[in-house]
Amino acid sequence: MALSMETQLQSIFEDVVKTEMIEEAFAGMFMDTPEDERTKLISCLGAFRQYWGTLPQESHEQCVQWVVRFIHSQHSPKRISFLYDCLAMAVETSLLPPRMVCVALISSDSLEWERTQLWALTFKLIHKIIGGVDYKGVRDLLKTVLDKIQTIPTTVSSAIVQQLLAAREVVEYILDRNACLLPAYFAVTEIRKLYPEGQLSHWLLGSMISDFVDSFRPTARINSICGRCSLLPVVNNSGAICNSWKLDPTTLRFPLRGMLPFDKDLFEPQTGLLRYVLEQPYSREMVFILP
């Protein structure tokens, strides 16, 4: 009778965990050298590689999710760190796809800011392997990381802030234009969806988000008409020029393309423009086109 996936994976990883537990119990008697740690990593990864090769493609995601759940069920930072090293080596040796691992880590229900050591180790691992994720995957991860950061309350103990900052470092790495992980326009689009104009970003992110958004203001001005809200059309009996003054019929705002940080007055209802047009002769034809 074939063993289930959970049973086989448990037999692979529990052997390593048992060894770690013995070493923790007799910490003064056992001192692992870096060579010993690497030997254990290679041994664990070898057993996992052999099992991974027997799995069908459609079971890969389920397998990675189980491994992450198993790691997050541990309470020893040393064991979690060792198992994360196994994951990192599996990604670095092209055994596991980095996107699948990152998604499983960030989507885990056990990843909560209260478990500060797990939080720090998780985001350090994501920071280490996210370079192998394609830009679409990085965009989704940026959104998920920002959502995770939103779960941190406004007041926390200063003693744990340093560990929480691991999430900020991941965001900073993604937004770094020199890292080339994600086109900056895609990044600012996701940020503007979460933090619309006038809404402050989470305190953990500091001024990083606002500085990044502000770097797009010159681009936004290039894509809009300077002083547009102060300009008024020439109203006549020809509607040929009216399309450039077209407004959104529900909000009376100028239609703006994209999520760029346009000037605030462009987001305001243009009631003054509509009133001016209504006061002019031949305004009837133009009003039909405006909204």
N, C-alpha and C positions, 0 to 999 in steps of 0.2 A: 504493500500500500504506500502510495507516494505521500511524503510529508508535506504539510502546508508550508506556504512561504514564511509565515510568522515563526513556525517551529524551526525551520532551517536557519533563518536569520538570527533567531535567538541563540541557537547553539554556537553560531560564529562569534557573536559579540559578547555573549555572557562569559565565555572563556577568558576574554581579555579583561572584562570587568572584575571577575573573580580574582585574577592576578593582581589587579590594581588594589582591590580591597585588602588582600593579604599584605601588600606592601605598605598600605596606609596604617594597618593595625600594628605593624612592626617597623614603623618609620625609622627608628633609631638603628635598626639592624640591617635594613635593606637600603642600599644607595645605588639607584640606577644611573649608569653613565649615559651620555648621549647616544653611544653606540648601542646600548641595551634598548633604549627607547626606540631607536630606528629599527632594530631587529624585530621588536614587537609590532611596530607599525607595518613593516613589510610582511610579516607572518599573517597578521589580521587581514591586510589588504589582499594577500594572495588567496586566502580562503574565500573572501568575498568576491574576488575577480572570477574564481572558478564557478561560484554559484551564479553570478551575474550573467555569465556566458550561456547558462542553460535557460535563462528567462526569455519568454517571448517579448517582443517590442512593446506590446500594449500593457505589460506588467511592470515596466521600468519605473513609471511615475509612482505607482502604488508601493513599490519596493523602497524608493527613496523616502517617501512619506513615512513608511514604517521605521526606517533607520532614524529619521529625525525625531519621531515620537519616542523611540527608545532612548536616544541621547537626552532628550528633554525630561525623561522620567528619572534621570540620575540626579543626585543631590550633591555629589562631590565635584567641586570645580576642577580637581585634578583629572577625574575620569571624563568629565565633559570636554576638557581641553584635549585629552588624548584622543577621544573619539572624533572631535572636530579636526584634529591633525590627520586622522584617517580619511575624513571627508575631503580635506584640502589636498592630500596626496592623490586621492582617487580622481579629483578634478585635474590636478597638474599632470597626471599620467594619462589623461584623456579617457579614463574609464567611465566617469560620470560627466554628463553635460552640465556646465556651470549654471545655466539658466534654471534647469530643473532643481538643482540643489538650492539655489538662492530663493526660488519661489517656495519650496517646501519649508525652508527656514523661516522666512518672513511671514508665511501664512499660518504658522503653528499657533494653536490656541494657548500653548504654554509660554509663548514669548510675551511676557508682561514686564512693565517697567519695574514692578516691585521685586522681581527676581534679577537684581542688578548685575550679579556675576554672569548669569546666563545671557542677559541683555548685551553686556559688553563683549563676551566671547562670540556671540552670534554675529554682531555687526562687524567685529574684527575679521571674522571669517568671510563675510559678504564682501567687505572691503578688499580682501585678499584675492577673491576669485571673480569678482564682477567684471574684471577686464576682459574675460572671455565670453561675455554675454553680448548678443547683437543689440543694436540700438533700440529696436522695438521692445525687447525684453527689459532693457535698462529704463525705458520710459515707464513701463508698467511697475517696475521695482521702485522708481522714484515716487510714484503716486502712493504705493503701499507703504513705503518708509515714512513719507510725510503724514499719512493717516495714522501710523503707529505712534509717531511723535506727538500727535494731537491727543493721545490717550494719557500723556503725562500731565498731572495737575499743575496748576499755577504755582503752588507752593510745595516744595519738597525739601528734605534735609540736605544741607550743603555737603554732608559727608558722602552722598551718593551721586552728586552732580558729575563728578569726574568720570564715573563709569557710564552714565547716561550719554555723555558726549560722544561715545563711539558711534551713535546713530547720526549725529551731526557731521562727523568726519566722512561718513558714507555719502551724505547729501553733498558735502563740499567737494568730494572726489568726482561725483557725477556732474556737478555744475562746472567743474574745471574745464575750460575750453581746450587747454593743452593736453588733457587726458584723452580727448576725442571719444568719449563713451557715448555721448548723445548730442545731436544737433541742438544748439542753444535755443533755437526757436521752439522746438518741441518741449524743452524743459520749461521755458517761460509760459507756454500754453498750459501745462499741467499746474504750474504754480498759480497762475491767474484764476484757474478754475477753483482752486482751494482757497486762495486769498484774493478776492476781488478788490477793485480799487478802493482804497481807504481802510481796508481791514489789515490789521497787524498780524505778522506771522508769529508762530509759537516762540516763547522766550528762549527755548533751548537753541534756536537757530540764530538768535541775535539779529544783527543787521545784515547777515549774509544774503537772505532772500530779498530784502528791499534793495540792497546794492546791486544784486543781479538783475532785478526787474528794471531799476533805474538805468542800467546800461543799455536798455532797449528804447529809452525815450527819444534819443536822436533818430532812430529808425522809424519810430511812430510818427515823428514830425515830418519826416520825408514822405511818408505815406498818407499825409493829411494836408489840407490847405491851411496855411498859416493865417490865423485870425479869421477863420471861416465863420464863426458865430457872429462876427461884427459886420460881415458883408451882407449886402442886400441885392436881390435881383432886379433887373429892369423888366417891369411887367408890361407886356404889349399883347396884341391879339395873335401872336404866334407862339405856339407851345414848343418850338424847336429847342430852346435853350433850357427848358424847364427840368429836364432829367437830372442835371447836376445839382438841383435843389430838392430832389426827392427825399421825403422823410418816411420813417417807419410809421405805418398807419395806426399802430396800437400805442406807441410811446412818443410819437412826434420827434424822435431823435434822428440824427443823421445815421444812415447805415454804415457801420464800421466793420471792415473785414479783419478777421484774425483776433488774437487775444493780446495785442500789443498795448502797452501803457500809454494810451492817447491822453491828450490834455483833458482835464476834468470837464471843461465847458462843453466838449463834444458829446459827453454822455448826458447832458441836460436836455429836457424837452424844449424844442425850438418854437415856443408859443409866440415869441416876439416876431419871428419870421412869418409865421402864419397870419398874425394880426396885421403886419405891414402889407402883406399881399392882399388881404381882404379889403384894405382901405383904398387900394388902387383901382383905377378903371381897367377893364379887361381882366379882372382878377378871376372871373368865373372859370375860364379855361385852365388857368394855372393851378387853381385850388384842386381841380379834379386830378391833376397830375402829382401835386405835392405829396399827399399821403396815399 
